[in-house]
Amino acid sequence: MPKLTYTMQLTNTHLKKATLNGAQLAKVLGPFLGFDYADLKNGEGAEFPAFWADGSETVLKFYKPVSKSEKRFSIRKLTSRAAAGEVLKIRAKPEHPALYIELLPSLTD
């Protein structure tokens, strides 16, 4: 069974710009989700249902900006829930079609 968990430490820049690099996340969870950035043109995106640790719904979106060929992702309401230094953990469970998102204390605490 492949690893279905992705983590990254959030920075002020991540939260201020709401821009997250999606290349590594797509490597980890893309095959499970049936997602590949090669299928997107600039300006396009793909959305997947997700849940916060408290059970509330959100959406994770992989996308390519219109003007750049960068691989990015966003999570609805991330900036209102997260703080710089926290660790973003995204995982998939093979028995459920959704993603699960947690915010954990800083790695340096």
BARONU-8336 format. One record per residue: residue in three letters; residue number from 1; x, y, z of N, C-alpha, C, O, CB in turn. Coordinates in nm, 4 decimals, padded with zeros to 6 digits. Each point is the difference from the previous one (the first is absolute). Glycine has a CB too. Layout:
+------+-----+----------+----------+----------+----------+----------+----------+----------+----------+----------+----------+----------+----------+----------+----------+----------+
: type : seq :       nx :       ny :       nz :      cax :      cay :      caz :       cx :       cy :       cz :       ox :       oy :       oz :      cbx :      cby :      cbz :
+------+-----+----------+----------+----------+----------+----------+----------+----------+----------+----------+----------+----------+----------+----------+----------+----------+
:  ALA : NUM :        X :        Y :        Z :        X :        Y :        Z :        X :        Y :        Z :        X :        Y :        Z :        X :        Y :        Z :
...
+------+-----+----------+----------+----------+----------+----------+----------+----------+----------+----------+----------+----------+----------+----------+----------+----------+
***
This chain:
+------+-----+----------+----------+----------+----------+----------+----------+----------+----------+----------+----------+----------+----------+----------+----------+----------+
: type : seq :       nx :       ny :       nz :      cax :      cay :      caz :       cx :       cy :       cz :       ox :       oy :       oz :      cbx :      cby :      cbz :
+------+-----+----------+----------+----------+----------+----------+----------+----------+----------+----------+----------+----------+----------+----------+----------+----------+
:  MET :   1 :  00.0860 : -00.1188 :  00.0000 : -00.0860 :  00.1188 :  00.0000 :  00.0897 :  00.1240 :  00.0000 :  00.0870 :  00.0127 :  00.0861 : -00.2741 : -00.1362 :  00.0381 :
:  PRO :   2 :  00.1671 :  00.2149 : -00.2196 :  00.0817 :  00.1221 : -00.0034 : -00.0341 :  00.0924 :  00.1172 : -00.1077 : -00.0081 :  00.0591 :  00.1213 : -00.0097 : -00.3097 :
:  LYS :   3 :  00.0810 :  00.1047 :  00.2817 : -00.0209 :  00.0990 :  00.1052 : -00.1058 :  00.0997 : -00.0474 :  00.0124 :  00.0564 : -00.1087 :  00.2271 : -00.0833 :  00.1926 :
:  LEU :   4 : -00.3421 :  00.0487 : -00.0037 : -00.1084 :  00.0897 : -00.0379 : -00.0091 :  00.1193 :  00.0939 : -00.1092 :  00.0491 :  00.0286 : -00.0137 : -00.2433 : -00.1242 :
:  THR :   5 :  00.2389 :  00.2410 :  00.1437 :  00.0052 :  00.1149 :  00.0909 :  00.1045 :  00.0989 : -00.0495 :  00.1106 : -00.0382 : -00.0380 : -00.1830 : -00.1058 :  00.2328 :
:  TYR :   6 :  00.0357 :  00.2714 : -00.1937 :  00.0888 :  00.1084 : -00.0401 :  00.0030 :  00.1024 :  00.1127 : -00.1048 :  00.0347 :  00.0546 :  00.0555 : -00.0719 : -00.3020 :
:  THR :   7 :  00.1675 :  00.0858 :  00.2829 :  00.0112 :  00.1057 :  00.1013 :  00.0910 :  00.1115 : -00.0506 :  00.0925 : -00.0227 : -00.0779 : -00.1293 : -00.1462 :  00.2621 :
:  MET :   8 :  00.0076 :  00.2896 : -00.1376 :  00.0871 :  00.1146 : -00.0281 : -00.0194 :  00.1032 :  00.1105 : -00.1099 :  00.0164 :  00.0529 :  00.0985 : -00.0573 : -00.3044 :
:  GLN :   9 :  00.1199 :  00.1099 :  00.2856 : -00.0092 :  00.1068 :  00.0993 : -00.0405 :  00.1285 : -00.0714 :  00.0612 :  00.0388 : -00.0995 :  00.1147 : -00.1489 :  00.2476 :
:  LEU :  10 : -00.2793 :  00.1754 : -00.0965 : -00.0522 :  00.1219 : -00.0610 :  00.0813 :  00.1222 :  00.0403 :  00.0451 :  00.0112 :  00.1140 : -00.2721 : -00.1136 : -00.1158 :
:  THR :  11 :  00.2448 :  00.1929 : -00.0921 :  00.0716 :  00.1248 :  00.0250 : -00.0965 :  00.1181 : -00.0134 : -00.1128 : -00.0155 : -00.0468 :  00.3290 : -00.0870 : -00.0378 :
:  ASN :  12 : -00.1703 :  00.2195 :  00.1262 : -00.0803 :  00.1213 : -00.0191 : -00.0326 :  00.0225 : -00.1476 : -00.1108 :  00.0413 : -00.0343 :  00.2173 :  00.0583 :  00.2384 :
:  THR :  13 : -00.0093 : -00.1270 : -00.2906 : -00.0211 :  00.0182 : -00.1440 : -00.1094 : -00.0930 : -00.0506 : -00.0860 :  00.0423 : -00.0773 :  00.3259 :  00.0258 :  00.0504 :
:  HIS :  14 : -00.2379 : -00.1944 :  00.0693 : -00.1062 : -00.0932 : -00.0406 : -00.1371 :  00.0567 :  00.0339 : -00.0918 : -00.0035 : -00.0820 :  00.2478 : -00.1904 :  00.1162 :
:  LEU :  15 : -00.1691 :  00.2458 :  00.0868 : -00.1301 :  00.0464 :  00.0466 : -00.0378 :  00.1361 : -00.0575 : -00.1171 :  00.0255 : -00.0282 :  00.1539 : -00.1548 :  00.2362 :
:  LYS :  16 :  00.0616 :  00.2159 : -00.2252 : -00.0276 :  00.1335 : -00.0541 : -00.0442 : -00.0074 : -00.1460 : -00.0962 :  00.0656 : -00.0400 :  00.2644 :  00.0312 :  00.1986 :
:  LYS :  17 : -00.0974 : -00.1768 : -00.2372 : -00.0308 : -00.0106 : -00.1418 : -00.0978 : -00.1136 : -00.0306 : -00.0535 : -00.0075 : -00.1106 :  00.2787 :  00.1012 :  00.0628 :
:  ALA :  18 : -00.2484 : -00.1811 :  00.1441 : -00.0859 : -00.1182 : -00.0202 :  00.0489 : -00.0821 : -00.1189 : -00.0797 : -00.0586 : -00.0733 : -00.1166 :  00.1831 :  00.1703 :
:  THR :  19 :  00.3273 : -00.1281 : -00.1151 :  00.0615 : -00.0734 : -00.1096 :  00.0870 : -00.1112 :  00.0568 :  00.0942 :  00.0254 :  00.0752 : -00.0979 :  00.1803 : -00.2223 :
:  LEU :  20 : -00.0285 : -00.3280 :  00.1108 :  00.0747 : -00.1149 :  00.0477 :  00.0485 : -00.0804 : -00.1207 : -00.0755 : -00.0229 : -00.0946 : -00.0599 :  00.0155 :  00.3102 :
:  ASN :  21 :  00.2606 : -00.0349 : -00.2118 :  00.0564 : -00.0800 : -00.1078 : -00.0625 : -00.1387 :  00.0047 :  00.0062 : -00.0685 :  00.1021 :  00.2115 :  00.1991 : -00.0959 :
:  GLY :  22 : -00.2773 : -00.1711 : -00.1164 : -00.0725 : -00.1261 : -00.0014 :  00.0729 : -00.1180 : -00.0593 : -00.0548 : -00.1101 : -00.0028 : -00.1412 :  00.2459 : -00.0100 :
:  ALA :  23 :  00.3181 : -00.1168 : -00.0351 :  00.0705 : -00.1087 : -00.0680 :  00.0183 : -00.1226 :  00.0898 : -00.0298 : -00.1118 : -00.0419 :  00.1470 :  00.2829 : -00.0963 :
:  GLN :  24 : -00.0694 : -00.1516 :  00.2592 :  00.0246 : -00.1133 :  00.0889 : -00.1306 : -00.0641 :  00.0476 : -00.0099 : -00.1223 :  00.0093 :  00.2234 :  00.2312 :  00.0634 :
:  LEU :  25 : -00.3130 : -00.0259 : -00.0427 : -00.1301 : -00.0530 :  00.0409 : -00.0584 : -00.0875 : -00.1103 : -00.0555 : -00.1063 :  00.0279 :  00.0167 :  00.3086 :  00.1171 :
:  ALA :  26 :  00.0508 : -00.1584 : -00.2695 : -00.0522 : -00.0780 : -00.1124 :  00.0745 : -00.1320 : -00.0151 : -00.0598 : -00.1005 : -00.0385 : -00.0048 :  00.3130 : -00.0761 :
:  LYS :  27 :  00.1948 : -00.2135 :  00.1446 :  00.0759 : -00.1254 : -00.0058 : -00.0506 : -00.0996 :  00.1035 : -00.0113 : -00.1196 : -00.0270 :  00.2114 :  00.2460 : -00.0547 :
:  VAL :  28 : -00.2303 : -00.0747 :  00.2010 : -00.0423 : -00.0874 :  00.1099 : -00.1440 : -00.0479 : -00.0174 : -00.0274 : -00.1194 :  00.0121 :  00.1857 :  00.2401 :  00.1386 :
:  LEU :  29 : -00.2502 : -00.0285 : -00.1789 : -00.1420 : -00.0347 : -00.0033 : -00.0615 : -00.0079 : -00.1396 : -00.1096 : -00.0535 : -00.0164 :  00.0956 :  00.1602 :  00.2356 :
:  GLY :  30 :  00.0831 : -00.0542 : -00.3191 : -00.0541 :  00.0004 : -00.1358 : -00.0421 : -00.1366 : -00.0516 : -00.1112 : -00.0132 : -00.0512 :  00.2535 :  00.2068 :  00.0105 :
:  PRO :  31 : -00.0581 : -00.2955 :  00.0519 : -00.0410 : -00.1322 : -00.0501 : -00.1265 : -00.0529 :  00.0692 : -00.0863 : -00.0586 : -00.0654 :  00.3267 :  00.0116 :  00.0152 :
:  PHE :  32 : -00.2515 :  00.0669 :  00.1792 : -00.1190 : -00.0432 :  00.0743 : -00.1242 :  00.0741 : -00.0479 : -00.1077 : -00.0587 : -00.0103 :  00.2516 :  00.0071 :  00.2088 :
:  LEU :  33 : -00.1287 :  00.1816 : -00.2279 : -00.1123 :  00.0834 : -00.0426 : -00.0291 : -00.0097 : -00.1498 : -00.1039 :  00.0465 : -00.0466 :  00.1602 :  00.1067 :  00.2328 :
:  GLY :  34 :  00.0353 : -00.2134 : -00.2607 : -00.0146 : -00.0016 : -00.1451 :  00.0298 :  00.1361 : -00.0606 : -00.0579 :  00.0369 : -00.1022 : -00.1120 : -00.2171 :  00.1244 :
:  PHE :  35 :  00.2598 :  00.2549 :  00.0403 :  00.0334 :  00.1355 : -00.0430 :  00.1432 :  00.0074 : -00.0503 :  00.0900 : -00.0631 :  00.0554 : -00.2539 :  00.1548 :  00.1093 :
:  ASP :  36 :  00.1842 : -00.0128 : -00.2717 :  00.1334 :  00.0268 : -00.0530 : -00.0012 :  00.1423 : -00.0568 : -00.0882 :  00.0350 : -00.0783 :  00.1308 : -00.2836 :  00.0250 :
:  TYR :  37 :  00.0553 :  00.3303 :  00.0928 :  00.0080 :  00.1370 : -00.0514 :  00.0117 :  00.0028 : -00.1529 : -00.0386 :  00.0987 : -00.0626 :  00.1465 : -00.0287 :  00.2780 :
:  ALA :  38 : -00.0556 : -00.1764 : -00.2756 :  00.0135 : -00.0043 : -00.1458 : -00.1356 :  00.0099 : -00.0695 : -00.0069 :  00.0360 : -00.1175 :  00.2134 : -00.1743 :  00.1445 :
:  ASP :  39 : -00.3133 :  00.1067 :  00.0441 : -00.1344 :  00.0076 : -00.0571 : -00.0596 :  00.1412 :  00.0043 : -00.1064 :  00.0240 : -00.0570 :  00.0746 : -00.2604 :  00.1258 :
:  LEU :  40 :  00.1000 :  00.3299 : -00.0015 : -00.0504 :  00.1368 :  00.0127 :  00.0726 :  00.0954 : -00.0938 :  00.1210 : -00.0103 : -00.0204 : -00.1795 : -00.0367 :  00.2581 :
:  LYS :  41 : -00.0171 :  00.1389 : -00.2936 :  00.0577 :  00.1117 : -00.0743 :  00.0080 :  00.1184 :  00.0962 : -00.0651 :  00.0001 :  00.1045 : -00.0284 : -00.0832 : -00.3295 :
:  ASN :  42 :  00.1735 :  00.1837 :  00.1895 :  00.0060 :  00.1203 :  00.0829 : -00.1402 :  00.0572 :  00.0171 : -00.0767 :  00.0095 : -00.0958 :  00.3118 :  00.0390 :  00.0163 :
:  GLY :  43 : -00.2672 : -00.0107 :  00.2027 : -00.1310 :  00.0552 :  00.0301 : -00.1022 : -00.1046 :  00.0412 : -00.1123 :  00.0347 :  00.0367 :  00.1638 :  00.1444 : -00.1959 :
:  GLU :  44 : -00.0151 : -00.3051 :  00.1538 : -00.0924 : -00.1076 :  00.0370 :  00.0323 : -00.0545 :  00.1392 :  00.1101 :  00.0176 :  00.0520 : -00.1369 : -00.0766 : -00.2950 :
:  GLY :  45 : -00.0724 : -00.0073 :  00.3008 :  00.0182 : -00.0594 :  00.1316 : -00.0825 : -00.1260 :  00.0154 : -00.0863 : -00.0300 : -00.0824 :  00.1324 :  00.2552 :  00.1753 :
:  ALA :  46 : -00.0186 : -00.2980 :  00.0131 : -00.0752 : -00.1209 :  00.0344 : -00.0260 :  00.0033 :  00.1496 :  00.0928 :  00.0174 :  00.0790 :  00.0108 : -00.1516 : -00.2702 :
:  GLU :  47 : -00.2299 :  00.1177 :  00.2308 : -00.0384 :  00.0081 :  00.1409 : -00.0330 : -00.1376 :  00.0563 : -00.0540 : -00.0870 : -00.0684 : -00.0326 :  00.3181 :  00.0294 :
:  PHE :  48 :  00.1216 : -00.2475 :  00.1681 : -00.0259 : -00.1252 :  00.0702 : -00.0612 :  00.0299 :  00.1359 :  00.0444 :  00.0919 :  00.0688 :  00.1466 : -00.2045 : -00.1893 :
:  PRO :  49 : -00.2923 :  00.0364 :  00.1604 : -00.0608 :  00.0213 :  00.1314 :  00.0983 : -00.0335 :  00.1112 :  00.0822 : -00.0908 : -00.0123 : -00.3078 :  00.0399 : -00.0839 :
:  ALA :  50 :  00.2152 :  00.1262 :  00.2044 :  00.0887 : -00.0214 :  00.1145 : -00.0739 :  00.0369 :  00.1280 : -00.1033 :  00.0668 : -00.0027 :  00.3082 : -00.0204 : -00.1394 :
:  PHE :  51 : -00.1499 : -00.0912 :  00.2533 : -00.0563 :  00.0296 :  00.1312 :  00.1104 :  00.0463 :  00.0934 :  00.1102 : -00.0548 :  00.0004 : -00.2930 : -00.1149 : -00.0357 :
:  TRP :  52 :  00.1517 :  00.2717 :  00.1146 :  00.0901 :  00.0423 :  00.1071 : -00.0101 : -00.1016 :  00.1131 : -00.0933 : -00.0803 :  00.0030 :  00.0688 :  00.3267 : -00.0655 :
:  ALA :  53 :  00.1179 : -00.2436 :  00.1535 :  00.0020 : -00.0938 :  00.1127 : -00.1274 :  00.0090 :  00.0846 : -00.0392 : -00.0983 :  00.0629 :  00.2887 :  00.1158 : -00.0597 :
:  ASP :  54 : -00.3144 :  00.0995 : -00.0012 : -00.1238 :  00.0149 :  00.0784 : -00.1232 : -00.0514 : -00.0748 : -00.1114 :  00.0079 :  00.0517 :  00.2139 :  00.1899 :  00.0604 :
:  GLY :  55 : -00.0832 : -00.2504 : -00.2335 : -00.1096 : -00.0564 : -00.0775 : -00.0651 :  00.0948 : -00.0983 : -00.0821 : -00.0426 : -00.0812 :  00.0451 : -00.1020 :  00.2707 :
:  SER :  56 :  00.0720 :  00.2733 : -00.1843 : -00.0600 :  00.0947 : -00.0943 :  00.0590 : -00.0200 : -00.1404 :  00.1155 : -00.0392 : -00.0166 : -00.1520 :  00.2052 :  00.2049 :
:  GLU :  57 : -00.0469 : -00.1378 : -00.2875 :  00.0392 : -00.0227 : -00.1388 :  00.0865 :  00.1132 : -00.0547 : -00.0113 :  00.1155 :  00.0410 : -00.1985 : -00.2453 : -00.0728 :
:  THR :  58 :  00.2959 :  00.0929 : -00.0613 :  00.0802 :  00.0966 : -00.0736 :  00.0284 : -00.0591 : -00.1372 : -00.0491 : -00.1078 : -00.0334 :  00.1536 :  00.2018 :  00.2466 :
:  VAL :  59 : -00.0260 : -00.0238 : -00.2914 :  00.0364 : -00.0465 : -00.1340 :  00.1486 :  00.0234 : -00.0201 :  00.0513 :  00.1070 :  00.0326 : -00.2832 : -00.0578 : -00.1230 :
:  LEU :  60 :  00.3010 : -00.1484 :  00.0372 :  00.1391 :  00.0155 : -00.0407 : -00.0008 :  00.0120 : -00.1519 : -00.0585 : -00.0828 : -00.0697 :  00.1496 : -00.0502 :  00.2708 :
:  LYS :  61 : -00.0255 :  00.2371 : -00.2512 :  00.0031 :  00.0245 : -00.1443 :  00.1435 :  00.0022 : -00.0500 :  00.0822 :  00.0781 :  00.0480 : -00.2964 :  00.0522 : -00.0324 :
:  PHE :  62 :  00.2438 : -00.2164 : -00.1122 :  00.1252 :  00.0059 : -00.0742 : -00.0266 :  00.0916 : -00.1183 : -00.1072 : -00.0071 : -00.0601 :  00.1838 : -00.2286 :  00.1325 :
:  TYR :  63 :  00.0193 :  00.3220 : -00.1072 : -00.0214 :  00.0880 : -00.1148 :  00.1313 :  00.0491 : -00.0576 :  00.1054 : -00.0071 :  00.0632 : -00.3231 :  00.0765 :  00.0338 :
:  LYS :  64 :  00.2077 : -00.0191 : -00.2198 :  00.1112 :  00.0686 : -00.0659 : -00.0465 :  00.1429 : -00.0249 : -00.1059 :  00.0205 : -00.0593 :  00.1959 : -00.2357 : -00.0510 :
:  PRO :  65 : -00.0124 :  00.3152 :  00.1548 : -00.0383 :  00.1394 : -00.0257 : -00.0054 :  00.0278 : -00.1502 :  00.0643 : -00.0684 : -00.0797 :  00.0402 :  00.1375 :  00.2984 :
:  VAL :  66 : -00.1814 :  00.0310 : -00.2549 : -00.0153 :  00.0374 : -00.1412 :  00.1338 :  00.0406 : -00.0606 :  00.0325 : -00.0414 : -00.1113 : -00.2675 :  00.1155 :  00.1572 :
:  SER :  67 :  00.3129 :  00.0066 :  00.0263 :  00.1203 :  00.0602 : -00.0576 :  00.1292 : -00.0780 :  00.0241 :  00.1049 :  00.0381 : -00.0519 : -00.2179 :  00.1765 :  00.0822 :
:  LYS :  68 :  00.1074 : -00.3228 :  00.0472 :  00.1219 : -00.0772 :  00.0309 : -00.0317 : -00.1486 : -00.0087 : -00.1152 : -00.0409 :  00.0145 :  00.2024 :  00.2256 :  00.1364 :
:  SER :  69 :  00.0148 : -00.2641 : -00.1745 : -00.0229 : -00.1448 : -00.0052 :  00.0379 : -00.0662 :  00.1323 :  00.0483 : -00.1132 :  00.0020 : -00.0060 :  00.1164 : -00.2495 :
:  GLU :  70 : -00.0644 :  00.0678 :  00.3571 :  00.0297 : -00.0541 :  00.1324 : -00.1099 : -00.0956 :  00.0439 : -00.1147 :  00.0113 : -00.0432 :  00.2410 :  00.1977 :  00.1018 :
:  LYS :  71 : -00.0902 : -00.3025 :  00.0273 : -00.0937 : -00.0967 :  00.0554 : -00.0340 :  00.0448 :  00.1414 :  00.0861 : -00.0004 :  00.0881 :  00.0072 : -00.1899 : -00.2310 :
:  ARG :  72 : -00.2181 :  00.2286 :  00.1647 : -00.0406 :  00.0546 :  00.1296 : -00.1217 : -00.0741 :  00.0542 : -00.0692 : -00.0724 : -00.0716 :  00.1606 :  00.2966 :  00.0054 :
:  PHE :  73 : -00.1149 : -00.2030 :  00.1960 : -00.1241 : -00.0472 :  00.0582 : -00.0480 :  00.0988 :  00.1040 :  00.0776 :  00.0795 :  00.0530 : -00.0122 : -00.3176 : -00.0955 :
:  SER :  74 : -00.1945 :  00.2319 :  00.0709 : -00.0593 :  00.0840 :  00.1028 : -00.1000 : -00.0837 :  00.0782 : -00.0501 : -00.1017 : -00.0482 :  00.0821 :  00.3112 : -00.0918 :
:  ILE :  75 : -00.0598 : -00.1645 :  00.2614 : -00.0987 : -00.0647 :  00.0856 : -00.0941 :  00.1081 :  00.0492 :  00.0424 :  00.0989 :  00.0598 :  00.1191 : -00.2836 :  00.0106 :
:  ARG :  76 : -00.2878 :  00.1650 : -00.0958 : -00.1004 :  00.0986 :  00.0409 :  00.0068 :  00.0208 :  00.1519 : -00.0014 : -00.0959 :  00.0771 : -00.1484 :  00.0293 : -00.2718 :
:  LYS :  77 :  00.1571 :  00.1932 :  00.2357 :  00.0033 :  00.0454 :  00.1390 :  00.1317 : -00.0289 :  00.0735 :  00.0052 :  00.0090 :  00.1227 : -00.2490 : -00.0439 : -00.1217 :
:  LEU :  78 :  00.3492 :  00.0005 : -00.0745 :  00.1283 : -00.0261 :  00.0656 :  00.0508 :  00.1230 :  00.0743 :  00.0439 : -00.0110 :  00.1145 :  00.0089 : -00.1572 : -00.2913 :
:  THR :  79 : -00.0583 :  00.2855 :  00.1130 :  00.0579 :  00.1191 :  00.0622 : -00.0750 :  00.0428 :  00.1259 :  00.0583 :  00.0642 :  00.0873 :  00.0182 :  00.0071 : -00.3124 :
:  SER :  80 : -00.2038 : -00.1057 :  00.2357 : -00.0753 :  00.0371 :  00.1205 :  00.0180 : -00.1013 :  00.1129 : -00.0371 :  00.0279 :  00.1140 : -00.1291 :  00.0870 : -00.2601 :
:  ARG :  81 :  00.2218 : -00.2303 :  00.1166 :  00.0163 : -00.1048 :  00.1008 :  00.1451 : -00.0192 :  00.0448 :  00.0257 : -00.0426 :  00.1127 : -00.2240 : -00.0683 : -00.2112 :
:  ALA :  82 :  00.2917 :  00.1422 :  00.0109 :  00.1408 : -00.0346 :  00.0244 :  00.0820 :  00.1189 :  00.0469 : -00.0379 :  00.1157 : -00.0184 :  00.0179 : -00.2917 : -00.1541 :
:  ALA :  83 :  00.1322 :  00.1445 :  00.2331 :  00.0980 :  00.1008 :  00.0412 :  00.1363 : -00.0415 : -00.0549 :  00.0285 : -00.1186 : -00.0164 : -00.1604 :  00.1755 :  00.2281 :
:  ALA :  84 :  00.2143 :  00.0417 : -00.2396 :  00.1357 : -00.0282 : -00.0465 :  00.0717 : -00.0859 :  00.1035 : -00.0118 :  00.0223 :  00.1205 :  00.0187 :  00.1955 : -00.2504 :
:  GLY :  85 :  00.0667 : -00.3149 :  00.0812 :  00.0726 : -00.0917 :  00.0872 : -00.0737 : -00.1306 :  00.0227 :  00.0619 : -00.1013 :  00.0326 :  00.0385 :  00.2975 :  00.0767 :
:  GLU :  86 : -00.2317 : -00.1951 : -00.1263 : -00.0740 : -00.1250 :  00.0162 :  00.0327 : -00.0952 : -00.1139 :  00.0456 :  00.0412 : -00.1067 : -00.2301 :  00.0804 :  00.2265 :
:  VAL :  87 :  00.1606 : -00.2488 : -00.0951 :  00.0233 : -00.1021 : -00.1013 : -00.1345 : -00.0396 : -00.0608 : -00.0937 : -00.0372 :  00.0706 :  00.3013 : -00.0475 :  00.0510 :
:  LEU :  88 : -00.2142 :  00.0935 : -00.2517 : -00.1169 : -00.0418 : -00.0746 :  00.0164 : -00.1483 : -00.0325 :  00.0995 : -00.0405 : -00.0601 : -00.1347 :  00.2746 : -00.0371 :
:  LYS :  89 : -00.0620 : -00.3136 :  00.1369 :  00.0039 : -00.1445 : -00.0272 : -00.1237 : -00.0354 : -00.0824 : -00.1132 :  00.0249 :  00.0414 :  00.2421 : -00.0739 :  00.1751 :
:  ILE :  90 : -00.1053 : -00.0090 : -00.3329 : -00.1075 : -00.0421 : -00.0884 :  00.0154 : -00.1498 : -00.0212 :  00.1072 : -00.0476 : -00.0373 : -00.1201 :  00.2757 : -00.0778 :
:  ARG :  91 : -00.0948 : -00.3020 :  00.1389 :  00.0093 : -00.1447 : -00.0169 : -00.1253 : -00.0533 : -00.0677 : -00.1075 :  00.0599 :  00.0037 :  00.2539 : -00.0760 :  00.1996 :
:  ALA :  92 : -00.1273 : -00.0971 : -00.2638 : -00.1111 : -00.0698 : -00.0643 : -00.0141 : -00.1352 :  00.0683 :  00.0974 : -00.0597 :  00.0456 : -00.0604 :  00.1788 : -00.2689 :
:  LYS :  93 : -00.1597 : -00.1645 :  00.2287 : -00.0289 : -00.1329 :  00.0526 : -00.0561 : -00.0817 : -00.1155 : -00.1001 :  00.0395 : -00.0597 :  00.0557 :  00.0475 :  00.2973 :
:  PRO :  94 :  00.1057 : -00.1987 : -00.2701 : -00.0476 : -00.0797 : -00.1137 : -00.1488 : -00.0367 :  00.0072 : -00.0649 : -00.0170 : -00.1033 :  00.2948 : -00.0723 :  00.0866 :
:  GLU :  95 : -00.2827 :  00.0774 :  00.1365 : -00.1404 : -00.0395 :  00.0135 : -00.0978 :  00.1164 : -00.0147 : -00.1211 : -00.0221 : -00.0029 :  00.1977 : -00.1601 :  00.1510 :
:  HIS :  96 : -00.0264 :  00.3069 : -00.1576 : -00.0853 :  00.1180 : -00.0139 :  00.0488 :  00.0848 : -00.1175 :  00.1207 :  00.0122 : -00.0208 : -00.1704 : -00.0136 :  00.2697 :
:  PRO :  97 : -00.0422 :  00.0602 : -00.3259 :  00.0415 :  00.0774 : -00.1175 :  00.0486 :  00.1418 :  00.0299 :  00.0503 :  00.0667 : -00.0904 : -00.2121 : -00.2006 : -00.0348 :
:  ALA :  98 :  00.1486 :  00.1811 :  00.2471 :  00.0377 :  00.1384 :  00.0320 :  00.1414 :  00.0078 :  00.0574 :  00.0606 : -00.1009 :  00.0360 : -00.3017 :  00.1537 :  00.0061 :
:  LEU :  99 :  00.2910 :  00.0698 : -00.0349 :  00.1279 :  00.0288 :  00.0638 : -00.0262 :  00.0515 :  00.1407 : -00.1067 :  00.0550 :  00.0272 :  00.2153 : -00.0032 : -00.2504 :
:  TYR : 100 : -00.0128 : -00.0692 :  00.3120 : -00.0116 :  00.0446 :  00.1388 :  00.1150 :  00.0939 :  00.0304 :  00.1162 : -00.0314 : -00.0257 : -00.2318 : -00.1831 :  00.0939 :
:  ILE : 101 :  00.0816 :  00.3309 : -00.0128 :  00.0983 :  00.1063 :  00.0204 :  00.0087 :  00.0350 :  00.1475 : -00.1012 :  00.0230 :  00.0661 :  00.0565 :  00.0668 : -00.2965 :
:  GLU : 102 :  00.1679 : -00.0860 :  00.2810 :  00.0250 :  00.0372 :  00.1392 :  00.1045 :  00.1109 :  00.0041 :  00.0845 :  00.0112 : -00.0888 : -00.1421 : -00.2451 :  00.1681 :
:  LEU : 103 :  00.0502 :  00.3147 :  00.0242 :  00.1037 :  00.0988 :  00.0298 :  00.0617 : -00.0415 :  00.1319 : -00.0690 : -00.0122 :  00.1012 : -00.0502 :  00.2012 : -00.2268 :
:  LEU : 104 :  00.2503 : -00.2107 :  00.1237 :  00.0720 : -00.0476 :  00.1166 :  00.0969 :  00.1059 :  00.0501 :  00.0377 :  00.0895 : -00.0755 : -00.0602 : -00.3246 : -00.0068 :
:  PRO : 105 :  00.0630 :  00.2265 :  00.2075 :  00.0960 :  00.0986 :  00.0535 :  00.1289 :  00.0012 : -00.0831 :  00.0322 : -00.0956 : -00.0706 : -00.1281 :  00.0631 :  00.3023 :
:  SER : 106 :  00.1662 :  00.1411 : -00.2208 :  00.1262 :  00.0190 : -00.0712 :  00.0974 : -00.1131 :  00.0254 :  00.0015 : -00.0583 :  00.1084 : -00.0358 :  00.3025 : -00.0940 :
:  LEU : 107 :  00.1156 : -00.2753 : -00.1139 :  00.1046 : -00.1011 :  00.0153 :  00.1098 :  00.0464 :  00.0947 :  00.0742 : -00.0818 :  00.0544 : -00.1241 :  00.0009 : -00.2846 :
:  THR : 108 :  00.0604 :  00.2121 :  00.2501 :  00.1065 :  00.0548 :  00.0835 : -00.0428 :  00.0238 :  00.1444 :  00.0820 :  00.0420 :  00.0817 :  00.0099 :  00.0629 : -00.2852 :
:  ASP : 109 : -00.2191 : -00.1310 :  00.2373 : -00.0471 :  00.0203 :  00.1377 :  00.0562 : -00.1062 :  00.0931 : -00.0289 :  00.0013 :  00.1197 : -00.1807 :  00.1032 : -00.2074 :
+------+-----+----------+----------+----------+----------+----------+----------+----------+----------+----------+----------+----------+----------+----------+----------+----------+
***
